Amino acid sequence: MVEILFENDDLIAVNKPEGIATIPERTKDSHSLIDMLRSGAGTRLYVVHRLDKEVSGVLLVAKNAGTHRFLNEAFGERRVGKSYRALVHGRLTAPEGIVDRPIRQFGSGRMGVDDARGKPSATAFTVLERFAGYTELHAFPRTGRRHQIRVHLYSIGHPIVGDRRYGASVAPAGTPRLMLHAETISLELPSGQELTIRSPLPESYREALRALLAGETTGPISLDPAPNDPQPTSPQ
């Protein structure tokens, strides 16, 4: 059963668990989030955007062709604000920053930075908390390239913990998942209503964070955003 975060006549916002693909994969017996939703809805649904299989968090699905076109245009014109929570290797010294490096696809579906042939890509970030060997941050993708946040953080020497594609081939002990969570989406609905949808941190992320940071700090570990944490902003 997929948790519904928001629903009206035009769209559904769901809380995607990690470990399930947004759309069907090539393997014959694979299951996907859109298949599960269509089975429960008994009607056609339209994929608006995707989250990587390993990523959890808020995902939008359109309920009709008109809303699908509207949301596709909103994403294409960068009128949708998104924020992610991520735990990365190493200590980021700057309180905030932006990685503005072009990305393109290489072999076997792997994405990477290519300043000569890549497509313009930008990811802003703000540091939430620093630990001895890790940093937790908010990431704000200003473009929507495949694997963008993962590639950009890897390119500056701070890969996301648990990322076996862009980072260590073996995850640290106590990390059963990729430590990346799509926390919020902000957008204008077809009706003109402004809406921000938030997906709470899943317990799998919380448990992995506690396990990784055990012994690194004597104080409490902040797992939830403070009231003044930055909200997702529309890309400039």
C-alpha positions as MATLAB code, in Angstrom:
seq = 'MVEILFENDDLIAVNKPEGIATIPERTKDSHSLIDMLRSGAGTRLYVVHRLDKEVSGVLLVAKNAGTHRFLNEAFGERRVGKSYRALVHGRLTAPEGIVDRPIRQFGSGRMGVDDARGKPSATAFTVLERFAGYTELHAFPRTGRRHQIRVHLYSIGHPIVGDRRYGASVAPAGTPRLMLHAETISLELPSGQELTIRSPLPESYREALRALLAGETTGPISLDPAPNDPQPTSPQ';
ca = [
       0.000    0.000    0.000;
       1.458    3.351   -1.080;
       0.943    6.315    1.236;
      -0.966    9.209   -0.348;
       0.355   12.619    0.731;
      -2.109   14.708   -1.310;
      -4.866   14.030   -3.820;
      -7.449   16.042   -5.745;
      -9.209   15.668   -9.092;
      -6.007   16.451  -11.008;
      -3.099   14.742   -9.312;
      -1.827   12.399   -6.637;
       1.273   12.999   -4.533;
       2.599    9.773   -3.068;
       5.276    8.890   -0.541;
       7.551    6.625   -2.583;
       9.500    4.025   -0.577;
      13.103    3.288   -1.471;
      13.725    0.072   -3.382;
      10.869    0.329   -5.866;
      11.161    1.765   -9.373;
       8.898    4.614  -10.465;
       8.108    2.941  -13.801;
       8.495   -0.703  -14.910;
      12.061   -1.880  -15.379;
      13.208   -4.106  -18.212;
      13.038   -7.314  -16.212;
       9.841   -9.262  -16.853;
       8.754   -9.685  -13.235;
       9.640   -6.214  -11.983;
       7.086   -4.189  -10.032;
       6.800   -0.429  -10.155;
       5.105    2.333   -8.236;
       2.976    3.417  -11.208;
       1.716   -0.154  -11.672;
       0.686   -0.304   -8.017;
      -1.138    3.026   -8.264;
      -2.904    2.140  -11.503;
      -4.063   -1.143  -10.040;
      -5.584    0.615   -7.057;
      -7.075    3.495   -9.041;
      -8.594    1.370  -11.771;
      -7.907    4.114  -14.302;
      -5.103    5.557  -16.360;
      -2.463    7.609  -14.552;
       0.356    9.686  -16.038;
       3.954    9.782  -14.838;
       5.065   13.393  -14.360;
       8.618   12.895  -13.059;
      10.685   10.097  -11.565;
      12.707    9.304   -8.495;
      15.584    6.849   -8.702;
      14.721    3.375   -7.450;
      17.017    3.819   -4.448;
      15.496    7.206   -3.476;
      12.461    7.724   -1.224;
      10.129   10.683   -0.990;
       7.398   12.751   -2.588;
       6.408   11.908   -6.176;
       3.681   13.456   -8.352;
       1.360   11.509  -10.672;
      -1.229   13.192  -12.926;
      -4.797   11.862  -13.124;
      -5.627   13.274  -16.560;
      -3.916   14.361  -19.768;
      -4.503   18.067  -19.170;
      -2.796   18.044  -15.783;
      -0.009   15.925  -17.243;
       0.691   18.613  -19.866;
       0.442   21.392  -17.267;
       2.914   19.724  -14.902;
       5.297   18.743  -17.688;
       5.441   22.413  -18.693;
       5.944   23.479  -15.073;
       8.879   21.089  -14.658;
      10.296   22.042  -18.066;
      10.105   25.750  -17.258;
      11.606   25.177  -13.788;
       8.544   26.414  -11.930;
       8.618   23.495   -9.489;
      10.713   23.792   -6.324;
      12.233   20.619   -4.884;
      14.288   19.914   -1.792;
      16.090   16.725   -0.767;
      17.726   15.516    2.439;
      21.093   13.820    1.929;
      23.923   12.469    4.027;
      27.292   12.697    2.296;
      30.794   11.472    3.041;
      33.229   13.992    4.485;
      32.795   17.431    6.049;
      31.572   20.246    3.828;
      33.207   23.379    5.213;
      31.071   26.018    3.456;
      27.579   26.577    4.911;
      26.068   26.596    1.422;
      27.062   26.371   -2.200;
      26.085   25.435   -5.721;
      27.451   22.866   -8.142;
      26.971   24.261  -11.656;
      28.450   21.604  -13.949;
      27.033   20.144  -17.195;
      25.985   16.484  -17.099;
      25.608   13.867  -19.810;
      25.036   10.129  -20.050;
      27.974    7.806  -20.496;
      27.896    4.035  -21.017;
      25.576    1.655  -19.148;
      23.268    4.453  -18.065;
      25.913    6.120  -15.919;
      25.746    9.911  -15.806;
      28.728   12.181  -15.316;
      30.048   15.719  -15.499;
      31.235   16.759  -18.953;
      32.025   20.456  -19.311;
      32.308   20.206  -23.099;
      29.377   17.970  -24.073;
      27.036   17.916  -21.074;
      23.686   19.659  -20.616;
      23.499   22.626  -18.215;
      22.854   21.346  -14.678;
      22.847   23.083  -11.299;
      22.316   21.892   -7.721;
      22.329   24.252   -4.721;
      22.864   22.982   -1.193;
      22.837   24.157    2.431;
      24.514   22.332    5.299;
      22.217   21.086    8.068;
      24.736   19.420   10.395;
      28.370   18.311   10.338;
      29.766   15.186   11.952;
      33.245   13.674   12.154;
      33.029   11.808    8.875;
      29.747   12.944    7.330;
      27.664   16.015    6.516;
      23.894   16.169    6.298;
      22.493   18.735    3.918;
      19.520   20.049    1.996;
      19.944   19.824   -1.781;
      17.923   21.961   -4.198;
      18.170   20.788   -7.825;
      17.606   23.709  -10.190;
      17.528   21.419  -13.208;
      16.216   17.890  -13.539;
      18.900   15.700  -15.061;
      18.965   12.003  -14.305;
      20.964   11.211  -11.130;
      21.813   14.922  -10.931;
      22.218   15.346   -7.171;
      24.183   12.115   -6.890;
      26.525   13.081   -9.744;
      27.072   16.645   -8.578;
      27.905   15.697   -4.987;
      30.202   12.919   -6.210;
      31.944   15.434   -8.510;
      32.947   17.652   -5.567;
      34.311   14.738   -3.553;
      31.302   14.222   -1.269;
      29.335   11.234   -2.597;
      26.064   10.321   -0.941;
      26.373    7.612    1.683;
      25.138    4.262    0.391;
      25.545    5.221   -3.278;
      27.132    2.203   -4.933;
      27.014    3.780   -8.397;
      28.517    7.166   -7.598;
      30.693    6.437   -4.600;
      32.025    3.387   -2.772;
      31.086    0.019   -4.259;
      30.424   -1.246   -0.722;
      28.224    0.833    1.587;
      29.343    1.498    5.184;
      28.018   -0.907    7.791;
      24.567    0.079    8.965;
      23.588    1.653    5.632;
      20.949   -0.527    3.979;
      19.826    2.272    1.648;
      20.927    5.304   -0.351;
      20.839    8.272    2.024;
      18.840   10.557   -0.255;
      15.214   11.518    0.367;
      12.938   13.772   -1.711;
      11.531   15.838    1.141;
       9.389   18.567   -0.459;
       7.857   19.734   -3.719;
       6.369   23.218   -4.158;
       4.268   24.083   -7.185;
       1.247   25.930   -8.505;
      -1.720   23.686   -9.278;
      -3.811   24.087  -12.456;
      -6.389   25.872  -10.258;
      -3.803   28.516   -9.337;
      -3.415   27.239   -5.764;
       0.137   27.292   -4.377;
       1.001   24.004   -2.721;
       3.959   22.546   -0.827;
       3.912   18.804   -0.201;
       6.256   17.301    2.386;
       7.336   13.701    2.784;
       8.533   12.876    6.321;
      11.887   11.177    6.733;
      11.301    7.413    6.578;
      12.372    5.222    9.452;
      14.936    3.478    7.215;
      16.768    6.808    6.788;
      16.531    7.573   10.511;
      17.827    4.156   11.544;
      20.753    4.318    9.116;
      21.652    7.812   10.296;
      21.640    6.725   13.933;
      23.772    3.676   13.161;
      26.328    5.635   11.132;
      26.667    8.428   13.664;
      26.758    6.281   16.796;
      29.867    7.271   18.684;
      30.547   10.338   16.512;
      28.597   12.775   18.672;
      27.607   13.014   22.306;
      24.677   15.333   21.595;
      21.282   14.585   20.083;
      21.098   13.865   16.369;
      18.762   16.209   14.506;
      16.498   14.125   12.302;
      13.784   16.664   11.515;
      14.073   20.122    9.947;
      13.979   23.091   12.288;
      11.157   25.585   11.673;
      13.556   27.996    9.958;
      15.071   25.436    7.622;
      15.023   26.656    4.005;
      12.012   25.751    1.933;
      12.341   24.630   -1.695;
      12.562   27.581   -4.036;
      11.716   27.853   -7.709;
      14.919   27.670   -9.775;
      16.267   30.933  -11.080;
];
